[in-house]
Amino acid sequence: MEINDTQENINEELLIQTANEGNLESFREEFLNLHSYDQAQFFFKIDKETRLKMYYYLSPKEVADFFEMLEIDDNDYKEILAEMEPKYAAEMLANMYADNAVDVLNKLGKDQTASYLTIMDKDAAQEIKGLLHYKEYTAGSIMTTEYVAISQNQTVRSAMYILKKQAPTAETIYYVYVIDEDLRLVGVLSLRDLIITDDDTMISEMMSDRVVSISVGDDQEEAARQMRDYDLLALPVVDFQNHLLGIITVDDIIDVIDEEASDDYSKLAGISDIDKMDKSPFTAAKKRLPWLIILLFLGMFTASLIGRFEDTLSKVPIVAVFIPLIAGMAGNAGTQSLAVAVRGIATGEMEDSGKFKIILKEAGTGILTGAICGVVVSLVIFVWKHDLILGLLVGFAILASLLVATIGGSLVPLIMHKLKIDPAVASGPFITTMNDITSILIYFGLATMFMSYLIH
């Protein structure tokens, strides 16, 4: 591992040295032999002065090949594009796949986007404009219009001619889509099908008319689910009349899965925009403070709730010892149910299994885990404190708290999903705090009811 890291550093140093010395041919030879991902990593690591030299050494098309692989913040995109001559930047964007160019332009201001589109090649600008108006996070916003489509009323020979002609600009050629006279999607076939089939065979005779597609306005998560379920490399996007508008390729879906997973994880943690490391503590604090302030007030409410049972605590102070135990158990159980419910909603499994069945299953899980934990803690307290009533109180409180926590952990995300709110917003810290409140109510309610049996 150390050898590889050292070698990588030497290559970077040599490339920077070659660029700064003005050795154009050597730099191009070394740089263009790298994988586009490595090119992107190198490009972002170097300073502005070296990048300015690269724009002279590389054509807009060569920069476009790795530019779409950059993993940077919106402001970094703006700064890097501002380094380029406007015409160079516009040509570079025009040479990117349309869907990737749209991703970059969506990170810029409207004025800057309009400026690049104005000086861009008209055909490329028209194609990009066609994608820009689709709502963000929909299938339309991540599709590309660079695909191969053929007519059902032609032969394999003529289809292969079209495929060879369009292949250089198509994002993928492994699937070839079949359309009718009205440009409606009617079938699909693979490159393999075309290669092994006789040249005089009609496309309508060999195509598969069972095409999996997605509506242009559907959420990108639904596109990810369909590509996962059907093991697709590309997914056609259609309008309400089944006209073929574009395709979504697997590389874009991998980005969607990564983006959605990061988004859900950050919300479960009670943080927003966790996908990138914050450059300063002020930025990190700004993202975390809203949830922390909400949880602070909920925590104060929990403290005031305990204060209402001051009489119980003064007469039976031993019950205070087990407050963290019961609240912690309820919080953990609720977070587990929350994770199961959010995952089920995200993957679509919740729809298949039925929401009511999920709640019943979680309730059953809460009863089983609560009963076992309750029995264990009752025995431990009896051996430790030699008090059977106290042990039964804590054990029953854990049973009731875990039951309520598991039901709440699965029910809250389902309600939020029904209200069209992202269920991941029912974050772990939020559910934990709510379960603290309910578990304390249950525990002290029981302790107050049976206080006469606890006083010795």
N, C-alpha and C positions, 0 to 999 in steps of 0.2 A: 504493500500500500504506500509506503513511504517513497519507493522508487517511482511509482506512477505519479504521485503528487509532485515530486521533484522534476520529473520529465515534463509534466504539464506546465510548471512554472518556467522552466527553461524555454519551452516553446513560446510562451506568452512574452517573455523578455526578448527573445529573438525577433518575434513579430513586431513588437514595439520599436525595437532598435532598427529593424529594416525599414519600417514606416517612417521613422524620424530621420533616417539617413537619405530618404528619397529614392530608395532602390525599388522602383515600381514593379519591375518584372519579378524579382525575388519575392516581394511581398505578395503579389497576386498568386504566384505559384504555391506558396506556403498556405496562404489564407483560404484560397478556393479549394484546397485539398481537404480542408476540415469539414466535418459534418455541420449542417446549418445550425444545429443547436449549439455546438461549440463556437461557431462564428458569432452567434447572438450573445453568448456568455462573455466572449472576449470583447465584443463591441461595447457592452455595457460597463465592463470593468475599467476600460482605458479612460484617460482624461479627455476633455473637450478638444484640446489641441491636436491629439492624435486622431480623434474621430474626424476632425475637419480635413485632415490629410486623406483619410479613407474615402471621403466623398469624391476626392480627386482621383484616387486610384481605382475605385469601383464604379461600375455603371449603376443607374437606378434599379435596373432589373436584378443585378447581383445583390444589391442591398435589400431589395424586396424579398429575396429568397430566404433571408434569415430574420428580417425585421419582424415578421409576424410571430416569431418564436420568442421574442423578448417578453420577459415576465417582470414588468415594471409598473409603477404607479401612474395614475393619469397625468399628474404634473410632470413626470419624467418624459412621457410621450410628447407633451407640449414643448418642453425644453429642447428635446432632441430634434423634433421637426423644425423648430425655430432656428436651429443651427444650420439647416440646409437652405440652399437657395430655393425660393418658392417653386420655381419650375421643376427643379430636381426632385423636391419632395412630392409634388403632384404626380410626376412621372413614376416615382417609386411606388406610390399608392396605387396608381393605375396598373402597375405590373403585379400587384398582389392579387390573390384570389379575392373576388368581390366580397365574400362574407368576412374575410379577414380585414380587408380595407375598411369595411363598415364598422368593425369592432374598434379599429383605431380612431376613425372619425367620430364615433360616438363619445370618445373621451375628450374631444376638443370642443371649443365653443362654436356656436352657430356661425359666427362671422368667419372664423378660421376655416371651418368646413366648407362654407360657401366659396371662399377664396380659392381653395384647392380645386373644387369641382369646376370652377369657372375656367381655370387655365389647364385643366386636364383634357386628355383626349376625349372627344365627344362620345364615342361608343362606350368607353370605360366609365365616364361620368354618368351616362344614362343608366348603365347597369347598376352602378352603386346607388344612384338616387332611387332606383326601384326598390332597393332593400332598406334604405334609410328610414322610410316612412312606417315600417312595421314596428309594432310595440316591442320594447325591450323584454327579453326573457321569453319570447314566444318562438315557435318553430320558424316563423318567417324571418325573425331577426338573426338566426344562426344558419339559415340555408344559403347555399350557393347556387347561382344560375349557370354554372359551368359544368354541364353534364351532357351525356350523349343520348339523344332521342331519335327513334326511327319510326317509320310508318308500318302499320300492320300489313299493308298491301304492297310489300316489296320482297325481293328474294334475299337470301343470305349473302349472295355475292354483292348486291348493291348496298346492303347493310354494312358489310365489311369495308366497302369503299368509304362510306360516310364515317365509320368508326376511325379509320386511319386518318381521315382528313381532320376530324374534330379532336382526336386524342391529344395533340400537343397542348391544347388549351383547356381540356377537361380536367376536373379535379380528380376524378376516378373513372376508369373504364371497365371495371370489373362487373358492373351492372349496366345493362343497356335497357332503357325504358321505351315502351311501345305506346304510341299515341294514334288516335284516329284522325279523321279529317277536321274535326273541331278541336283538336289539340287536347282531347280528354285522355287521361291515363287509362289504358285498357290492358296492359300486360307488361311483363318484365322477362328478361332472359340474361344469362350470364355470358361473359366472354368465352368461357369454356364451351357453352352451347353453340355459339357461332363458329368456333374453330372446328368442332368435331362433326358438324352437320353439313350435309351436301349443299353445294353452292346454289342449286336451283330450288331448294326448299323455300316455301313461302313463310314469312315471319309469323303470320297468323296461325300456321299449322304447328309451330314448335314453341311458341311463347307460352308462359304461364299466366293465366288470367286471374290468378288469386294473388293480387298485389297488396302488400301491407303498406299503407300510406298514413299520413297524418295531416290534419287540417292546418292551414297556415297560421291560424290564430290560437292553436293549442299551446299549452305551456311547454317549455323546453324539457321539463322533467318528464312529461308524458312521452316525448320523443326518445329520451334516454331509456325509459322503461320498455318501449316497443323495440328498440334496437337490441336491448339486453335479452328480452324474451324470445325474439325471433332470430338472434345471432346474425344480425345484419351488419354489413360494412357501410351501407348507405341506405337512407330512408327518403322516399319521395314525398314532397310537400305539395298538397293540392288545395284548391279553393272549394267553395261550397258546391260548385258544379263539376268537380273532379278534374278541372284543368290542371295540368302539370305546371307548377310554378318554379320548382327547384328541388334540390336534394340536400339532405343533411348527412355529412360524412362522419365516420367514426372518430376522427381526430377532434372534431368539434364537440362530439358527445363526451369524449374523455374530459375535455375542458369543463363541460357542463357538470359532469359528475363531481369533479374536483371542486368546482365553485359552489355547488349546492351542499356538498358534504362539509366544506369549510364554513358556509353560512349557517347550516344547522348546528354545527358544533359550537360556533361562537355564540349563537343564541341560547343553546343549552347551558353554556357557561355564564350567560348574562353579560356578554360582551358583543359589540357590533364591529364588523369589518376586521375580523381577526386574521384574514387570509394573508396579510402582509405584516412583517415586523415593523413596529412603530419606530420612527427615527428619533423621537424624543419622549421623555417622560410626560411632557405636557399633552402630546397627542394621545398617548395611551390613557392618561387620566381623563381626558375629554370623552373618550369612548366608554370608559368604565363607570364614570360618575353617575349617569342617570339611573342605572340599575342599582348601584350601591346606595344612592339616596333613597330610592323606593324601599329597598330592603332595610335601610336604617330605620325608617318610620314604621315598617312592619315589625322590626325587632323591638322598637319602643312600645308598640301595641302589645307585643308578647310580654314585655316586662310589666306593663300596667295590668295585664291580665293576671299575672302571678300575684301582683299586689292585692288584687281583689280577694285572694284566698289567704290573706295575712293571718286571719283568725285560725285557719286550719294549720298553717305553718307554725304559729306560736304554740299551739296545743300539741301538735305532732311534728316536731322539727325534723324527725328522721325521714319524712317523705321527700324533703328537699334534696336528699342525697341522690335520688333516682330520677330527678328531672332531666339531666343530660342524657341518661341512658334511654329513656322513653322517647324523648324528642329526637335523638339521634337515630334510633331504630325506625321511627316513623318516617323521618326525612330520607333515609337510605332506601326504604321500601318504596316510597313514593317516586323517588328518582328512577329506580329500576323500572317501575310500571310506566313512567313517563317515556323512558328510552324505548321500551317495547312499542308503545302506542305511536310515538313519532316516527319510528322506523317503519312500522306497519303502514302508516299513512303515506310516507315518502315512497315506499316500494310498491304500493298498491295492494299489498297483502291484506290490509284491513278491509278493503272492498270485497275481496274474495271470501274471506272468512266470516264476515258479518260483524258489525260493531257490537251488537248486543252479546254475541258469543265471546268476544274479546273481553268485555266488561265482566261477564260471568266467570271467565277463566281467571282473570286477575283477582276477582273476589275470592274464588276458591283457593288461589295461591296465597292470598292474604290470610285466609282462615287457617290453612295448613301451616304456613311459616309462623304465623302469630301463635298458634296453639303450641307448636314445638318450642319456640323461643320462650313462651310464657311458662310452660312446664319447667324448662331448664332454669330460668331465672327464679322461679318460685322455690325450687329445690336449693339453689345456691343461697338465696336469702334466708331460707329456713336454717340451713347449716351454719351460715355466717352470723345471722342475728338472732337465731333461735326464736323466730316470730313467724308462725304459720300464716296468720292473718295478713301481715305486711307482705309476705311472699305472694300470697294469693292476689292481693290488691295490685301489686306491681305486675304480676303475670297476666291478670285479666286486662289491665290497662294496656299492656303491650299487644295482647290479642286484638282488642278493640281498635287500637291505634293503627296497627298494621292493616287491618281490614279496611278502615276508612282511607288510609294512605294509598293503598293499592287501587282502590276504586277511584279515588280522586286523581291519582297519577295517570290513569287511563281515560277517565271521563273528561277532564279539562281539555286535553288536546283535541278530543273528538268534537267537543262543543265549539272550540275555536276554529276547527276545520270547517264545521258546518256554517259558521259565521264568516267564512272566507278570510280568516286571519291565519297567518302562518303558525301552525301548531308548535313549532320550535320556540316561539316566543314564550310559551309556558316553560320557562327555563328551569334548570335544576335548582338554582338558588331560590327562585320564586316558589316552586313547589315545596322545597324543603322548609321555607319559612312558614308557608300556609299550614303544612303538616305539624310544625312546631306548635302553632296556635291550637289546632284541633286536638293534638295529643295531650297538651297541657290541660285543655278543657275537660277531656275525658278523665285524665289522671286525677286532677284535683276535684272533679265532680264526684268520682268514686270515693276519694279519700274523705271528702266532706260527708258523704252519705254514711260511710262506715267508720266515722271518726270515733264513735263511742267504743268500738271494738279495738281500736288502735291505742287508746289511752290506757296505760298500765298504772 
